[in-house]
Amino acid sequence: MRDIGSVVAAALGGAFLAVAVVFAAANTGYLPGAVSGPMADARIRSYLLTHPEIVTEMTDRVQARQEAVTAATAAATIKKIGLKTFFDPSVAFVTGPENAKTSLVEFYDYDCPYCRASLPAMERFYEKHKNDTRFSFIEFPIPSLHGPGADLAAMVSLAARRQPDKYVPLHFALMSQEGALDEAMIYAAAAKVGMDIAKLKKDVADPIIAQTLATSKNLAHSAGIDGTPTFIINGVMHPGAVDDDELKKLTKTS
C-alpha cells in the first residue's frame, strides 16, 4: 500500500526515535548507573556503535506497539460503524452466503499496483470460496496517487452491477490491466467479458453512480482507511497487499 520510500522513512524514523529515547533517558538520569552530560552521550554512542542490533530491536518494539495501537483503533472504529455497513448493497457489491463463517471486504483502486499485486491470490481465493465466504467489493479510487483513470474505472465498475453476472469478471479484468487506465482500456475490458457497452455507458452517466462512489469514499474515510488495498477479514482490518499464504492465515481456511 505504501511505496518503498515511505517504508524506509518510517523505519528510519523509528530508529531515530529509539536512539533519541536512549539519549534522553541517560541525560535525565533514568538509566540505572548512568551519568548525564557529554560523558553519558559519548558512552552511549560508543556502546550503540558496538552493538547496532540494539537499535533494530528497539525500532521493532516501537513499531510493534504502534501497530497494536493502530489495530485497536481500527477494531474500535469497525465496531462503532458496524460490520454490516460494509456489506450494504447500496455501497458494496456483495456476494456469497449471508450466513458464511468467513467474510472478506476489500477496498480497492483499479489503478493501484498493490491491489493488482493481490489479484492472483484474490482470484484463486474467490474461485475456491465463493460458495462459503461472504465477499464485499468496495470502490475506493485515489486518483491523486494512482492516476486519472481510477475514478472512471470505479464508476464503470459500479454501473456494471446493473449487469450483475458480469460484475466479478469485469472486476478481475480491470484489476489485471497493466499501466495507467484510460477510457479505451476500461471499455475494452468490459467488452471482453461480454458486457452490453451501450447500456454500461448509459448507466455510468446516471447521477446515482457518482453518488454511490462518493458514499463509498466517505465510508472508507470514516473507517480510517487511507490507502489501497485494505481488507476487513472476519471483522479485522488488514491494510496492504496479500498473497495466498496470508489469505489462508487471515481467513483461517485451507
Secondary structure as a PSIPRED ss2 file (coil, helix, strand):
# PSIPRED VFORMAT (PSIPRED V4.0)

   1 M C   1.000  0.000  0.000
   2 R C   1.000  0.000  0.000
   3 D C   1.000  0.000  0.000
   4 I H   0.000  1.000  0.000
   5 G H   0.000  1.000  0.000
   6 S H   0.000  1.000  0.000
   7 V H   0.000  1.000  0.000
   8 V H   0.000  1.000  0.000
   9 A H   0.000  1.000  0.000
  10 A H   0.000  1.000  0.000
  11 A H   0.000  1.000  0.000
  12 L H   0.000  1.000  0.000
  13 G H   0.000  1.000  0.000
  14 G H   0.000  1.000  0.000
  15 A H   0.000  1.000  0.000
  16 F H   0.000  1.000  0.000
  17 L H   0.000  1.000  0.000
  18 A H   0.000  1.000  0.000
  19 V H   0.000  1.000  0.000
  20 A H   0.000  1.000  0.000
  21 V H   0.000  1.000  0.000
  22 V H   0.000  1.000  0.000
  23 F H   0.000  1.000  0.000
  24 A H   0.000  1.000  0.000
  25 A H   0.000  1.000  0.000
  26 A H   0.000  1.000  0.000
  27 N H   0.000  1.000  0.000
  28 T C   1.000  0.000  0.000
  29 G C   1.000  0.000  0.000
  30 Y C   1.000  0.000  0.000
  31 L C   1.000  0.000  0.000
  32 P C   1.000  0.000  0.000
  33 G C   1.000  0.000  0.000
  34 A C   1.000  0.000  0.000
  35 V C   1.000  0.000  0.000
  36 S C   1.000  0.000  0.000
  37 G C   1.000  0.000  0.000
  38 P H   0.000  1.000  0.000
  39 M H   0.000  1.000  0.000
  40 A H   0.000  1.000  0.000
  41 D H   0.000  1.000  0.000
  42 A H   0.000  1.000  0.000
  43 R H   0.000  1.000  0.000
  44 I H   0.000  1.000  0.000
  45 R H   0.000  1.000  0.000
  46 S H   0.000  1.000  0.000
  47 Y H   0.000  1.000  0.000
  48 L H   0.000  1.000  0.000
  49 L H   0.000  1.000  0.000
  50 T H   0.000  1.000  0.000
  51 H C   1.000  0.000  0.000
  52 P C   1.000  0.000  0.000
  53 E H   0.000  1.000  0.000
  54 I H   0.000  1.000  0.000
  55 V H   0.000  1.000  0.000
  56 T H   0.000  1.000  0.000
  57 E H   0.000  1.000  0.000
  58 M H   0.000  1.000  0.000
  59 T H   0.000  1.000  0.000
  60 D H   0.000  1.000  0.000
  61 R H   0.000  1.000  0.000
  62 V H   0.000  1.000  0.000
  63 Q H   0.000  1.000  0.000
  64 A H   0.000  1.000  0.000
  65 R H   0.000  1.000  0.000
  66 Q H   0.000  1.000  0.000
  67 E H   0.000  1.000  0.000
  68 A H   0.000  1.000  0.000
  69 V H   0.000  1.000  0.000
  70 T H   0.000  1.000  0.000
  71 A H   0.000  1.000  0.000
  72 A H   0.000  1.000  0.000
  73 T H   0.000  1.000  0.000
  74 A H   0.000  1.000  0.000
  75 A H   0.000  1.000  0.000
  76 A H   0.000  1.000  0.000
  77 T H   0.000  1.000  0.000
  78 I H   0.000  1.000  0.000
  79 K H   0.000  1.000  0.000
  80 K H   0.000  1.000  0.000
  81 I H   0.000  1.000  0.000
  82 G C   1.000  0.000  0.000
  83 L H   0.000  1.000  0.000
  84 K H   0.000  1.000  0.000
  85 T H   0.000  1.000  0.000
  86 F H   0.000  1.000  0.000
  87 F H   0.000  1.000  0.000
  88 D C   1.000  0.000  0.000
  89 P C   1.000  0.000  0.000
  90 S C   1.000  0.000  0.000
  91 V C   1.000  0.000  0.000
  92 A C   1.000  0.000  0.000
  93 F E   0.000  0.000  1.000
  94 V E   0.000  0.000  1.000
  95 T E   0.000  0.000  1.000
  96 G C   1.000  0.000  0.000
  97 P C   1.000  0.000  0.000
  98 E C   1.000  0.000  0.000
  99 N C   1.000  0.000  0.000
 100 A C   1.000  0.000  0.000
 101 K C   1.000  0.000  0.000
 102 T E   0.000  0.000  1.000
 103 S E   0.000  0.000  1.000
 104 L E   0.000  0.000  1.000
 105 V E   0.000  0.000  1.000
 106 E E   0.000  0.000  1.000
 107 F E   0.000  0.000  1.000
 108 Y E   0.000  0.000  1.000
 109 D C   1.000  0.000  0.000
 110 Y C   1.000  0.000  0.000
 111 D C   1.000  0.000  0.000
 112 C C   1.000  0.000  0.000
 113 P H   0.000  1.000  0.000
 114 Y H   0.000  1.000  0.000
 115 C H   0.000  1.000  0.000
 116 R H   0.000  1.000  0.000
 117 A H   0.000  1.000  0.000
 118 S H   0.000  1.000  0.000
 119 L H   0.000  1.000  0.000
 120 P H   0.000  1.000  0.000
 121 A H   0.000  1.000  0.000
 122 M H   0.000  1.000  0.000
 123 E H   0.000  1.000  0.000
 124 R H   0.000  1.000  0.000
 125 F H   0.000  1.000  0.000
 126 Y H   0.000  1.000  0.000
 127 E H   0.000  1.000  0.000
 128 K H   0.000  1.000  0.000
 129 H H   0.000  1.000  0.000
 130 K C   1.000  0.000  0.000
 131 N C   1.000  0.000  0.000
 132 D C   1.000  0.000  0.000
 133 T E   0.000  0.000  1.000
 134 R E   0.000  0.000  1.000
 135 F E   0.000  0.000  1.000
 136 S E   0.000  0.000  1.000
 137 F E   0.000  0.000  1.000
 138 I E   0.000  0.000  1.000
 139 E E   0.000  0.000  1.000
 140 F C   1.000  0.000  0.000
 141 P C   1.000  0.000  0.000
 142 I C   1.000  0.000  0.000
 143 P H   0.000  1.000  0.000
 144 S H   0.000  1.000  0.000
 145 L H   0.000  1.000  0.000
 146 H H   0.000  1.000  0.000
 147 G C   1.000  0.000  0.000
 148 P C   1.000  0.000  0.000
 149 G H   0.000  1.000  0.000
 150 A H   0.000  1.000  0.000
 151 D H   0.000  1.000  0.000
 152 L H   0.000  1.000  0.000
 153 A H   0.000  1.000  0.000
 154 A H   0.000  1.000  0.000
 155 M H   0.000  1.000  0.000
 156 V H   0.000  1.000  0.000
 157 S H   0.000  1.000  0.000
 158 L H   0.000  1.000  0.000
 159 A H   0.000  1.000  0.000
 160 A H   0.000  1.000  0.000
 161 R C   1.000  0.000  0.000
 162 R C   1.000  0.000  0.000
 163 Q C   1.000  0.000  0.000
 164 P H   0.000  1.000  0.000
 165 D H   0.000  1.000  0.000
 166 K H   0.000  1.000  0.000
 167 Y H   0.000  1.000  0.000
 168 V H   0.000  1.000  0.000
 169 P H   0.000  1.000  0.000
 170 L H   0.000  1.000  0.000
 171 H H   0.000  1.000  0.000
 172 F H   0.000  1.000  0.000
 173 A H   0.000  1.000  0.000
 174 L H   0.000  1.000  0.000
 175 M H   0.000  1.000  0.000
 176 S C   1.000  0.000  0.000
 177 Q C   1.000  0.000  0.000
 178 E C   1.000  0.000  0.000
 179 G C   1.000  0.000  0.000
 180 A C   1.000  0.000  0.000
 181 L C   1.000  0.000  0.000
 182 D C   1.000  0.000  0.000
 183 E H   0.000  1.000  0.000
 184 A H   0.000  1.000  0.000
 185 M H   0.000  1.000  0.000
 186 I H   0.000  1.000  0.000
 187 Y H   0.000  1.000  0.000
 188 A H   0.000  1.000  0.000
 189 A H   0.000  1.000  0.000
 190 A H   0.000  1.000  0.000
 191 A H   0.000  1.000  0.000
 192 K H   0.000  1.000  0.000
 193 V C   1.000  0.000  0.000
 194 G C   1.000  0.000  0.000
 195 M C   1.000  0.000  0.000
 196 D C   1.000  0.000  0.000
 197 I H   0.000  1.000  0.000
 198 A H   0.000  1.000  0.000
 199 K H   0.000  1.000  0.000
 200 L H   0.000  1.000  0.000
 201 K H   0.000  1.000  0.000
 202 K H   0.000  1.000  0.000
 203 D H   0.000  1.000  0.000
 204 V H   0.000  1.000  0.000
 205 A C   1.000  0.000  0.000
 206 D C   1.000  0.000  0.000
 207 P H   0.000  1.000  0.000
 208 I H   0.000  1.000  0.000
 209 I H   0.000  1.000  0.000
 210 A H   0.000  1.000  0.000
 211 Q H   0.000  1.000  0.000
 212 T H   0.000  1.000  0.000
 213 L H   0.000  1.000  0.000
 214 A H   0.000  1.000  0.000
 215 T H   0.000  1.000  0.000
 216 S H   0.000  1.000  0.000
 217 K H   0.000  1.000  0.000
 218 N H   0.000  1.000  0.000
 219 L H   0.000  1.000  0.000
 220 A H   0.000  1.000  0.000
 221 H H   0.000  1.000  0.000
 222 S H   0.000  1.000  0.000
 223 A C   1.000  0.000  0.000
 224 G C   1.000  0.000  0.000
 225 I C   1.000  0.000  0.000
 226 D C   1.000  0.000  0.000
 227 G C   1.000  0.000  0.000
 228 T C   1.000  0.000  0.000
 229 P C   1.000  0.000  0.000
 230 T E   0.000  0.000  1.000
 231 F E   0.000  0.000  1.000
 232 I E   0.000  0.000  1.000
 233 I E   0.000  0.000  1.000
 234 N C   1.000  0.000  0.000
 235 G C   1.000  0.000  0.000
 236 V E   0.000  0.000  1.000
 237 M E   0.000  0.000  1.000
 238 H E   0.000  0.000  1.000
 239 P E   0.000  0.000  1.000
 240 G C   1.000  0.000  0.000
 241 A C   1.000  0.000  0.000
 242 V C   1.000  0.000  0.000
 243 D C   1.000  0.000  0.000
 244 D H   0.000  1.000  0.000
 245 D H   0.000  1.000  0.000
 246 E H   0.000  1.000  0.000
 247 L H   0.000  1.000  0.000
 248 K H   0.000  1.000  0.000
 249 K H   0.000  1.000  0.000
 250 L H   0.000  1.000  0.000
 251 T H   0.000  1.000  0.000
 252 K C   1.000  0.000  0.000
 253 T C   1.000  0.000  0.000
 254 S C   1.000  0.000  0.000
